């Protein structure tokens, strides 16, 4: 009887090891096994958040092992034109193999894979987040909650990353400069005219213990917010004191857990206030990046980008490289040096 029980025990252990090796081993032995607690049945559901998160980790680790850092952003279908424009803007900067775009729908992924095959794309199953997602509305906040969760998973997996948004203009490849500041945990970008406020969508993160602890706290707060607004319709206003940027800024300001932070200068990494600077001051500036924020609504952002010549796609979504080269030459002569 004892022998029979021992055989059953050994077979059970062998089965566990087999399924662990087949389903849970990632590309990096040092990485956290994101889905090691999942049941086999859940793994077969390729639309589950757990499966998708593990796919994001797999792709991110592959990039991280070759290029480092991973340039990560999240978009929905409405942001595809901005994504195309940014990809045209950065076409000759040799960074596209490092880019990981997370889309909220499969259709956007298919289009990006077709037109920009070098770029890494993973699709979430979040069709409810299609269309315009306006800042401080419940739909937008839910998108930020999901982004925060994914970044937590990537930090736990040991991924070094630069979080950015595609509604911006790059006048040079800033990655080598940012990557060189490896003595810090985080590189953060201040928000113009708002004391102790830092951009939630423009930051460089090393997967240090202190970064992970700060992000755990941020994730905890965001999930709590998600519970508060879970019954809100997507267009319902959420008070501005309740969002990822406010929570993140508070943690940065208090230097949560002793985290070591470098604040990036606004003159180099400008936000949307750059567009309203006096002409003389604006023309004298030489930013490396200009984020197209401080305006609400996707249509208004596109109108502003077009007005300033910072729109780089034609009607058929092909690149207008003449316009790209014109803008780079006009605003950033250091590129040509």
C-alpha atoms as a printed R data frame, in Angstrom:
    type eleno elety resid chain resno       x      y       z
1   ATOM     1    CA   UNK     A     1   0.000  0.000   0.000
2   ATOM     2    CA   UNK     A     2   2.813  2.376   0.909
3   ATOM     3    CA   UNK     A     3   4.566  1.562  -2.378
4   ATOM     4    CA   UNK     A     4   1.399  2.386  -4.324
5   ATOM     5    CA   UNK     A     5   1.047  5.747  -2.554
6   ATOM     6    CA   UNK     A     6   4.702  6.512  -3.228
7   ATOM     7    CA   UNK     A     7   4.277  5.758  -6.951
8   ATOM     8    CA   UNK     A     8   1.203  8.029  -7.126
9   ATOM     9    CA   UNK     A     9   3.116 10.797  -5.347
10  ATOM    10    CA   UNK     A    10   6.065 10.490  -7.737
11  ATOM    11    CA   UNK     A    11   3.779 10.533 -10.786
12  ATOM    12    CA   UNK     A    12   2.034 13.650  -9.478
13  ATOM    13    CA   UNK     A    13   5.366 15.396  -8.948
14  ATOM    14    CA   UNK     A    14   6.578 14.405 -12.418
15  ATOM    15    CA   UNK     A    15   3.374 15.729 -13.982
16  ATOM    16    CA   UNK     A    16   3.792 19.040 -12.179
17  ATOM    17    CA   UNK     A    17   7.390 19.389 -13.391
18  ATOM    18    CA   UNK     A    18   6.352 18.522 -16.951
19  ATOM    19    CA   UNK     A    19   3.629 21.178 -17.100
20  ATOM    20    CA   UNK     A    20   5.959 23.717 -15.446
21  ATOM    21    CA   UNK     A    21   8.613 23.223 -18.122
22  ATOM    22    CA   UNK     A    22   6.143 23.246 -21.015
23  ATOM    23    CA   UNK     A    23   3.974 26.179 -20.017
24  ATOM    24    CA   UNK     A    24   5.718 28.384 -17.470
25  ATOM    25    CA   UNK     A    25   9.376 28.669 -18.388
26  ATOM    26    CA   UNK     A    26  10.103 32.094 -19.932
27  ATOM    27    CA   UNK     A    27  12.875 33.349 -22.203
28  ATOM    28    CA   UNK     A    28  14.965 34.471 -19.229
29  ATOM    29    CA   UNK     A    29  15.877 32.267 -16.259
30  ATOM    30    CA   UNK     A    30  16.143 35.412 -14.153
31  ATOM    31    CA   UNK     A    31  12.613 36.577 -14.916
32  ATOM    32    CA   UNK     A    32   9.591 36.223 -12.701
33  ATOM    33    CA   UNK     A    33   7.301 33.425 -13.876
34  ATOM    34    CA   UNK     A    34   4.220 35.499 -14.343
35  ATOM    35    CA   UNK     A    35   1.635 32.772 -14.768
36  ATOM    36    CA   UNK     A    36   3.129 30.022 -12.624
37  ATOM    37    CA   UNK     A    37   0.036 30.007 -10.396
38  ATOM    38    CA   UNK     A    38  -2.465 29.537 -13.205
39  ATOM    39    CA   UNK     A    39  -4.437 26.445 -14.002
40  ATOM    40    CA   UNK     A    40  -3.802 24.668 -17.297
41  ATOM    41    CA   UNK     A    41  -7.334 25.489 -18.472
42  ATOM    42    CA   UNK     A    42  -6.750 29.227 -17.942
43  ATOM    43    CA   UNK     A    43  -3.594 29.085 -20.037
44  ATOM    44    CA   UNK     A    44  -5.563 27.815 -23.003
45  ATOM    45    CA   UNK     A    45  -7.772 30.925 -22.916
46  ATOM    46    CA   UNK     A    46  -5.720 33.264 -25.092
47  ATOM    47    CA   UNK     A    47  -7.982 36.222 -24.316
48  ATOM    48    CA   UNK     A    48  -7.511 36.025 -20.542
49  ATOM    49    CA   UNK     A    49  -5.567 38.878 -18.884
50  ATOM    50    CA   UNK     A    50  -3.123 36.350 -17.436
51  ATOM    51    CA   UNK     A    51  -2.297 34.815 -20.818
52  ATOM    52    CA   UNK     A    52  -1.923 38.236 -22.436
53  ATOM    53    CA   UNK     A    53   0.295 39.541 -19.635
54  ATOM    54    CA   UNK     A    54   2.565 36.541 -20.070
55  ATOM    55    CA   UNK     A    55   2.717 37.215 -23.820
56  ATOM    56    CA   UNK     A    56   3.661 40.843 -23.108
57  ATOM    57    CA   UNK     A    57   6.426 39.617 -20.796
58  ATOM    58    CA   UNK     A    58   7.682 37.115 -23.371
59  ATOM    59    CA   UNK     A    59   7.961 39.772 -26.082
60  ATOM    60    CA   UNK     A    60   9.414 42.370 -23.705
61  ATOM    61    CA   UNK     A    61  12.096 39.982 -22.449
62  ATOM    62    CA   UNK     A    62  13.060 39.132 -26.008
63  ATOM    63    CA   UNK     A    63  13.566 42.841 -26.741
64  ATOM    64    CA   UNK     A    64  15.248 43.447 -23.394
65  ATOM    65    CA   UNK     A    65  17.785 40.686 -23.993
66  ATOM    66    CA   UNK     A    66  18.808 42.128 -27.377
67  ATOM    67    CA   UNK     A    67  18.419 45.894 -27.269
68  ATOM    68    CA   UNK     A    68  17.513 47.328 -23.843
69  ATOM    69    CA   UNK     A    69  15.558 49.306 -22.910
70  ATOM    70    CA   UNK     A    70  12.118 48.313 -24.124
71  ATOM    71    CA   UNK     A    71  10.269 51.365 -25.482
72  ATOM    72    CA   UNK     A    72   6.715 50.689 -24.403
73  ATOM    73    CA   UNK     A    73   3.420 52.422 -25.109
74  ATOM    74    CA   UNK     A    74  -0.272 51.551 -25.040
75  ATOM    75    CA   UNK     A    75  -2.768 52.678 -27.692
76  ATOM    76    CA   UNK     A    76  -6.292 52.050 -28.888
77  ATOM    77    CA   UNK     A    77  -7.716 52.240 -32.410
78  ATOM    78    CA   UNK     A    78  -8.211 56.020 -32.324
79  ATOM    79    CA   UNK     A    79  -4.509 56.514 -31.645
80  ATOM    80    CA   UNK     A    80  -3.396 54.604 -34.744
81  ATOM    81    CA   UNK     A    81  -2.882 57.801 -36.827
82  ATOM    82    CA   UNK     A    82  -0.708 59.278 -34.069
83  ATOM    83    CA   UNK     A    83   1.184 56.000 -33.905
84  ATOM    84    CA   UNK     A    84   1.829 56.027 -37.654
85  ATOM    85    CA   UNK     A    85   2.996 59.647 -37.455
86  ATOM    86    CA   UNK     A    86   5.382 58.904 -34.586
87  ATOM    87    CA   UNK     A    87   6.764 55.845 -36.366
88  ATOM    88    CA   UNK     A    88   7.436 58.007 -39.429
89  ATOM    89    CA   UNK     A    89   9.009 60.673 -37.208
90  ATOM    90    CA   UNK     A    90  11.435 58.105 -35.735
91  ATOM    91    CA   UNK     A    91  11.878 55.956 -38.838
92  ATOM    92    CA   UNK     A    92  15.587 56.771 -39.223
93  ATOM    93    CA   UNK     A    93  16.445 56.737 -35.497
94  ATOM    94    CA   UNK     A    94  17.127 52.989 -35.368
95  ATOM    95    CA   UNK     A    95  14.792 52.313 -32.438
96  ATOM    96    CA   UNK     A    96  11.819 50.459 -33.917
97  ATOM    97    CA   UNK     A    97  13.072 46.987 -33.007
98  ATOM    98    CA   UNK     A    98  13.082 48.144 -29.380
99  ATOM    99    CA   UNK     A    99   9.472 49.340 -29.492
100 ATOM   100    CA   UNK     A   100   6.639 47.364 -27.898
101 ATOM   101    CA   UNK     A   101   3.171 48.688 -28.674
102 ATOM   102    CA   UNK     A   102   0.287 47.277 -26.658
103 ATOM   103    CA   UNK     A   103  -3.020 47.730 -28.468
104 ATOM   104    CA   UNK     A   104  -6.482 47.398 -26.967
105 ATOM   105    CA   UNK     A   105  -7.831 45.526 -29.992
106 ATOM   106    CA   UNK     A   106  -6.654 42.951 -32.516
107 ATOM   107    CA   UNK     A   107  -7.506 45.088 -35.537
108 ATOM   108    CA   UNK     A   108  -4.943 47.726 -34.577
109 ATOM   109    CA   UNK     A   109  -2.316 45.043 -34.065
110 ATOM   110    CA   UNK     A   110  -2.984 43.583 -37.522
111 ATOM   111    CA   UNK     A   111  -2.608 46.995 -39.167
112 ATOM   112    CA   UNK     A   112   0.635 47.752 -37.339
113 ATOM   113    CA   UNK     A   113   2.049 44.324 -38.178
114 ATOM   114    CA   UNK     A   114   1.215 44.885 -41.839
115 ATOM   115    CA   UNK     A   115   2.688 48.369 -42.251
116 ATOM   116    CA   UNK     A   116   5.433 48.319 -39.594
117 ATOM   117    CA   UNK     A   117   6.679 44.707 -39.332
118 ATOM   118    CA   UNK     A   118   9.800 45.649 -37.341
119 ATOM   119    CA   UNK     A   119   7.713 46.939 -34.458
120 ATOM   120    CA   UNK     A   120   6.639 44.498 -31.732
121 ATOM   121    CA   UNK     A   121   2.886 44.518 -31.042
122 ATOM   122    CA   UNK     A   122   0.733 42.666 -28.509
123 ATOM   123    CA   UNK     A   123  -3.066 42.995 -28.488
124 ATOM   124    CA   UNK     A   124  -5.223 43.045 -25.377
125 ATOM   125    CA   UNK     A   125  -8.861 42.001 -25.384
126 ATOM   126    CA   UNK     A   126 -10.297 45.394 -24.422
127 ATOM   127    CA   UNK     A   127 -12.770 46.253 -27.158
128 ATOM   128    CA   UNK     A   128 -14.728 48.303 -24.599
129 ATOM   129    CA   UNK     A   129 -11.849 50.784 -24.692
130 ATOM   130    CA   UNK     A   130 -12.151 51.549 -28.387
131 ATOM   131    CA   UNK     A   131 -12.826 55.104 -29.533
132 ATOM   132    CA   UNK     A   132 -11.913 58.408 -27.925
133 ATOM   133    CA   UNK     A   133 -10.791 57.995 -24.336
134 ATOM   134    CA   UNK     A   134 -10.720 61.458 -22.804
135 ATOM   135    CA   UNK     A   135  -8.418 62.349 -19.903
136 ATOM   136    CA   UNK     A   136 -10.094 62.051 -16.479
137 ATOM   137    CA   UNK     A   137 -12.997 60.003 -17.813
138 ATOM   138    CA   UNK     A   138 -13.694 56.526 -16.463
139 ATOM   139    CA   UNK     A   139 -12.747 54.769 -19.715
140 ATOM   140    CA   UNK     A   140  -9.376 56.518 -19.830
141 ATOM   141    CA   UNK     A   141  -8.717 55.776 -16.156
142 ATOM   142    CA   UNK     A   142  -9.478 52.080 -16.705
143 ATOM   143    CA   UNK     A   143  -6.958 52.059 -19.545
144 ATOM   144    CA   UNK     A   144  -4.354 53.569 -17.196
145 ATOM   145    CA   UNK     A   145  -5.152 50.957 -14.552
146 ATOM   146    CA   UNK     A   146  -4.511 48.192 -17.069
147 ATOM   147    CA   UNK     A   147  -1.284 49.869 -18.172
148 ATOM   148    CA   UNK     A   148  -0.120 50.145 -14.568
149 ATOM   149    CA   UNK     A   149  -0.756 46.429 -14.002
150 ATOM   150    CA   UNK     A   150   1.181 45.457 -17.127
151 ATOM   151    CA   UNK     A   151   4.150 47.631 -16.152
152 ATOM   152    CA   UNK     A   152   4.134 46.015 -12.719
153 ATOM   153    CA   UNK     A   153   4.383 42.613 -14.364
154 ATOM   154    CA   UNK     A   154   7.265 43.775 -16.564
155 ATOM   155    CA   UNK     A   155   9.207 45.275 -13.661
156 ATOM   156    CA   UNK     A   156   8.828 42.013 -11.751
157 ATOM   157    CA   UNK     A   157  10.189 40.240 -14.818
158 ATOM   158    CA   UNK     A   158  13.328 42.399 -14.754
159 ATOM   159    CA   UNK     A   159  12.545 44.522 -17.820
160 ATOM   160    CA   UNK     A   160  14.297 47.880 -18.197
161 ATOM   161    CA   UNK     A   161  11.896 50.172 -19.997
162 ATOM   162    CA   UNK     A   162  11.032 53.611 -21.228
163 ATOM   163    CA   UNK     A   163   7.329 54.430 -21.086
164 ATOM   164    CA   UNK     A   164   6.252 56.983 -23.680
165 ATOM   165    CA   UNK     A   165   3.170 58.121 -25.568
166 ATOM   166    CA   UNK     A   166   2.878 58.450 -29.328
167 ATOM   167    CA   UNK     A   167   1.271 61.904 -29.365
168 ATOM   168    CA   UNK     A   168   4.666 63.560 -29.359
169 ATOM   169    CA   UNK     A   169   7.509 64.801 -31.526
170 ATOM   170    CA   UNK     A   170  11.017 63.364 -31.263
171 ATOM   171    CA   UNK     A   171  13.756 65.632 -32.553
172 ATOM   172    CA   UNK     A   172  16.513 63.175 -31.780
173 ATOM   173    CA   UNK     A   173  16.969 59.662 -30.428
174 ATOM   174    CA   UNK     A   174  16.927 60.309 -26.679
175 ATOM   175    CA   UNK     A   175  17.419 56.693 -25.629
176 ATOM   176    CA   UNK     A   176  21.253 56.649 -25.397
177 ATOM   177    CA   UNK     A   177  21.180 59.735 -23.155
178 ATOM   178    CA   UNK     A   178  18.504 58.303 -20.877
179 ATOM   179    CA   UNK     A   179  20.067 54.848 -20.734
180 ATOM   180    CA   UNK     A   180  23.384 56.362 -19.622
181 ATOM   181    CA   UNK     A   181  21.820 57.566 -16.339
182 ATOM   182    CA   UNK     A   182  21.909 54.048 -14.922
183 ATOM   183    CA   UNK     A   183  22.736 55.171 -11.379
184 ATOM   184    CA   UNK     A   184  19.083 56.036 -10.783
185 ATOM   185    CA   UNK     A   185  15.916 54.024 -10.250
186 ATOM   186    CA   UNK     A   186  13.644 56.353 -12.233
187 ATOM   187    CA   UNK     A   187  13.951 59.249 -14.658
188 ATOM   188    CA   UNK     A   188  10.848 61.451 -14.472
189 ATOM   189    CA   UNK     A   189   9.555 64.396 -16.485
190 ATOM   190    CA   UNK     A   190   7.976 67.370 -14.654
191 ATOM   191    CA   UNK     A   191   4.683 68.885 -15.754
192 ATOM   192    CA   UNK     A   192   4.958 72.579 -16.634
193 ATOM   193    CA   UNK     A   193   3.350 75.040 -14.207
194 ATOM   194    CA   UNK     A   194   2.418 72.325 -11.705
195 ATOM   195    CA   UNK     A   195   4.677 71.952  -8.705
196 ATOM   196    CA   UNK     A   196   5.641 68.410  -7.693
197 ATOM   197    CA   UNK     A   197   3.734 66.897 -10.600
198 ATOM   198    CA   UNK     A   198   5.360 64.428 -12.982
199 ATOM   199    CA   UNK     A   199   4.176 62.979 -16.272
200 ATOM   200    CA   UNK     A   200   2.597 59.557 -15.924
201 ATOM   201    CA   UNK     A   201   3.368 58.601 -19.518
202 ATOM   202    CA   UNK     A   202   6.982 59.670 -19.966
203 ATOM   203    CA   UNK     A   203   9.402 57.915 -17.640
204 ATOM   204    CA   UNK     A   204  12.425 55.651 -17.715
205 ATOM   205    CA   UNK     A   205  12.455 52.743 -15.264
206 ATOM   206    CA   UNK     A   206  15.144 50.358 -14.139
207 ATOM   207    CA   UNK     A   207  13.733 47.198 -12.494
208 ATOM   208    CA   UNK     A   208  15.425 47.827  -9.140
209 ATOM   209    CA   UNK     A   209  13.917 46.765  -5.826
210 ATOM   210    CA   UNK     A   210  13.014 50.381  -5.046
211 ATOM   211    CA   UNK     A   211  11.312 50.910  -8.393
212 ATOM   212    CA   UNK     A   212   9.349 47.695  -7.920
213 ATOM   213    CA   UNK     A   213   8.222 48.692  -4.422
214 ATOM   214    CA   UNK     A   214   7.068 52.115  -5.614
215 ATOM   215    CA   UNK     A   215   5.193 50.577  -8.529
216 ATOM   216    CA   UNK     A   216   3.546 48.026  -6.241
217 ATOM   217    CA   UNK     A   217   2.164 50.882  -4.175
218 ATOM   218    CA   UNK     A   218   1.005 52.705  -7.305
219 ATOM   219    CA   UNK     A   219  -0.673 49.542  -8.596
220 ATOM   220    CA   UNK     A   220  -2.401 49.050  -5.251
221 ATOM   221    CA   UNK     A   221  -3.808 52.581  -5.381
222 ATOM   222    CA   UNK     A   222  -4.898 52.246  -8.996
223 ATOM   223    CA   UNK     A   223  -6.691 48.952  -8.350
224 ATOM   224    CA   UNK     A   224  -8.489 50.581  -5.426
225 ATOM   225    CA   UNK     A   225  -9.557 53.399  -7.746
226 ATOM   226    CA   UNK     A   226 -10.753 50.801 -10.229
227 ATOM   227    CA   UNK     A   227 -13.074 49.367  -7.601
228 ATOM   228    CA   UNK     A   228 -14.500 52.826  -6.915
229 ATOM   229    CA   UNK     A   229 -15.330 53.486 -10.562
230 ATOM   230    CA   UNK     A   230 -16.140 49.974 -11.780
231 ATOM   231    CA   UNK     A   231 -19.806 50.848 -12.357
232 ATOM   232    CA   UNK     A   232 -19.075 54.206 -14.003
233 ATOM   233    CA   UNK     A   233 -19.907 54.530 -17.707
234 ATOM   234    CA   UNK     A   234 -16.829 55.202 -19.820
235 ATOM   235    CA   UNK     A   235 -17.563 58.896 -20.325
236 ATOM   236    CA   UNK     A   236 -18.215 59.708 -16.657
237 ATOM   237    CA   UNK     A   237 -15.837 62.283 -15.180
238 ATOM   238    CA   UNK     A   238 -13.366 61.114 -12.528
239 ATOM   239    CA   UNK     A   239 -11.967 63.868 -10.299
240 ATOM   240    CA   UNK     A   240  -8.427 64.861 -11.305
241 ATOM   241    CA   UNK     A   241  -7.127 64.078  -7.838
242 ATOM   242    CA   UNK     A   242  -7.780 60.411  -8.646
243 ATOM   243    CA   UNK     A   243  -5.503 59.187 -11.435
244 ATOM   244    CA   UNK     A   244  -2.173 57.519 -12.071
245 ATOM   245    CA   UNK     A   245  -0.281 60.786 -12.556
246 ATOM   246    CA   UNK     A   246  -1.419 62.223  -9.213
247 ATOM   247    CA   UNK     A   247  -0.663 59.010  -7.324
248 ATOM   248    CA   UNK     A   248   2.694 58.595  -9.067
249 ATOM   249    CA   UNK     A   249   3.677 62.223  -8.444
250 ATOM   250    CA   UNK     A   250   2.917 61.893  -4.734
251 ATOM   251    CA   UNK     A   251   5.128 58.804  -4.469
252 ATOM   252    CA   UNK     A   252   7.947 60.503  -6.382
253 ATOM   253    CA   UNK     A   253   7.708 63.679  -4.283
254 ATOM   254    CA   UNK     A   254   7.972 61.762  -1.010
255 ATOM   255    CA   UNK     A   255  10.774 59.623  -2.503
256 ATOM   256    CA   UNK     A   256   8.842 56.523  -1.555
257 ATOM   257    CA   UNK     A   257  11.031 53.770  -0.115
258 ATOM   258    CA   UNK     A   258  14.168 55.866  -0.617
259 ATOM   259    CA   UNK     A   259  13.901 55.676  -4.400
260 ATOM   260    CA   UNK     A   260  16.614 57.489  -6.343
261 ATOM   261    CA   UNK     A   261  15.126 59.793  -8.960
262 ATOM   262    CA   UNK     A   262  16.444 62.170 -11.598
263 ATOM   263    CA   UNK     A   263  14.124 64.906 -12.850
264 ATOM   264    CA   UNK     A   264  14.525 65.492 -16.583
265 ATOM   265    CA   UNK     A   265  14.728 69.171 -17.611
266 ATOM   266    CA   UNK     A   266  11.653 70.580 -19.338
267 ATOM   267    CA   UNK     A   267  13.822 72.531 -21.741
268 ATOM   268    CA   UNK     A   268  15.015 69.190 -23.147
269 ATOM   269    CA   UNK     A   269  11.823 67.166 -22.714
270 ATOM   270    CA   UNK     A   270   9.050 69.694 -23.274
271 ATOM   271    CA   UNK     A   271   5.339 69.222 -22.743
272 ATOM   272    CA   UNK     A   272   2.422 70.839 -24.567
273 ATOM   273    CA   UNK     A   273   3.046 74.233 -22.975
274 ATOM   274    CA   UNK     A   274   5.913 74.589 -25.459
275 ATOM   275    CA   UNK     A   275   3.362 75.394 -28.163
276 ATOM   276    CA   UNK     A   276   2.127 78.461 -26.265
277 ATOM   277    CA   UNK     A   277   5.557 79.929 -25.482
278 ATOM   278    CA   UNK     A   278   6.314 83.411 -26.847
279 ATOM   279    CA   UNK     A   279   7.733 83.134 -30.367
280 ATOM   280    CA   UNK     A   280  11.204 84.331 -29.418
281 ATOM   281    CA   UNK     A   281  11.500 81.934 -26.488
282 ATOM   282    CA   UNK     A   282  10.135 79.006 -28.456
283 ATOM   283    CA   UNK     A   283  12.440 79.531 -31.431
284 ATOM   284    CA   UNK     A   284  15.446 79.841 -29.138
285 ATOM   285    CA   UNK     A   285  14.631 76.531 -27.467
286 ATOM   286    CA   UNK     A   286  16.090 73.258 -28.647
287 ATOM   287    CA   UNK     A   287  14.035 70.484 -27.026
288 ATOM   288    CA   UNK     A   288  14.764 66.860 -27.815
289 ATOM   289    CA   UNK     A   289  11.148 65.756 -27.349
290 ATOM   290    CA   UNK     A   290   7.876 67.714 -27.377
291 ATOM   291    CA   UNK     A   291   4.860 65.948 -25.877
292 ATOM   292    CA   UNK     A   292   1.591 67.042 -27.475
293 ATOM   293    CA   UNK     A   293  -0.464 67.304 -24.280
294 ATOM   294    CA   UNK     A   294  -2.241 70.101 -22.401
295 ATOM   295    CA   UNK     A   295  -5.097 69.829 -24.879
296 ATOM   296    CA   UNK     A   296  -8.138 67.599 -24.433
297 ATOM   297    CA   UNK     A   297  -9.374 65.326 -27.182
298 ATOM   298    CA   UNK     A   298  -7.665 63.410 -29.952
299 ATOM   299    CA   UNK     A   299  -9.002 65.608 -32.776
300 ATOM   300    CA   UNK     A   300  -7.616 68.767 -31.164
301 ATOM   301    CA   UNK     A   301  -4.221 67.126 -30.724
302 ATOM   302    CA   UNK     A   302  -4.117 66.153 -34.389
303 ATOM   303    CA   UNK     A   303  -5.170 69.669 -35.431
304 ATOM   304    CA   UNK     A   304  -2.352 71.168 -33.366
305 ATOM   305    CA   UNK     A   305   0.218 68.734 -34.738
306 ATOM   306    CA   UNK     A   306  -0.845 69.574 -38.298
307 ATOM   307    CA   UNK     A   307  -0.860 73.321 -37.599
308 ATOM   308    CA   UNK     A   308   2.748 73.190 -36.414
309 ATOM   309    CA   UNK     A   309   3.916 70.832 -39.134
310 ATOM   310    CA   UNK     A   310   4.434 68.021 -36.631
311 ATOM   311    CA   UNK     A   311   2.256 65.559 -38.549
312 ATOM   312    CA   UNK     A   312   4.159 63.079 -40.670
313 ATOM   313    CA   UNK     A   313   1.665 60.912 -42.527
314 ATOM   314    CA   UNK     A   314  -0.100 61.438 -45.835
315 ATOM   315    CA   UNK     A   315  -3.746 60.650 -46.555
316 ATOM   316    CA   UNK     A   316  -2.872 57.004 -47.274
317 ATOM   317    CA   UNK     A   317  -0.944 56.739 -43.956
318 ATOM   318    CA   UNK     A   318   2.408 56.566 -45.743
319 ATOM   319    CA   UNK     A   319   5.292 58.615 -44.360
320 ATOM   320    CA   UNK     A   320   5.893 62.199 -45.402
321 ATOM   321    CA   UNK     A   321   9.662 62.013 -44.976
322 ATOM   322    CA   UNK     A   322  10.181 65.432 -46.553
323 ATOM   323    CA   UNK     A   323   8.224 66.939 -43.672
324 ATOM   324    CA   UNK     A   324  10.090 64.818 -41.119
325 ATOM   325    CA   UNK     A   325  13.463 65.995 -42.413
326 ATOM   326    CA   UNK     A   326  12.293 69.608 -42.598
327 ATOM   327    CA   UNK     A   327  11.191 69.648 -38.958
328 ATOM   328    CA   UNK     A   328  14.297 67.883 -37.672
329 ATOM   329    CA   UNK     A   329  16.489 70.366 -39.499
330 ATOM   330    CA   UNK     A   330  14.509 73.387 -38.304
331 ATOM   331    CA   UNK     A   331  14.279 72.565 -34.613
332 ATOM   332    CA   UNK     A   332  17.202 70.321 -33.842
333 ATOM   333    CA   UNK     A   333  20.463 71.207 -35.593
334 ATOM   334    CA   UNK     A   334  22.329 69.062 -33.074
335 ATOM   335    CA   UNK     A   335  21.012 66.015 -34.974
336 ATOM   336    CA   UNK     A   336  22.902 67.123 -38.047
337 ATOM   337    CA   UNK     A   337  26.149 67.906 -36.238
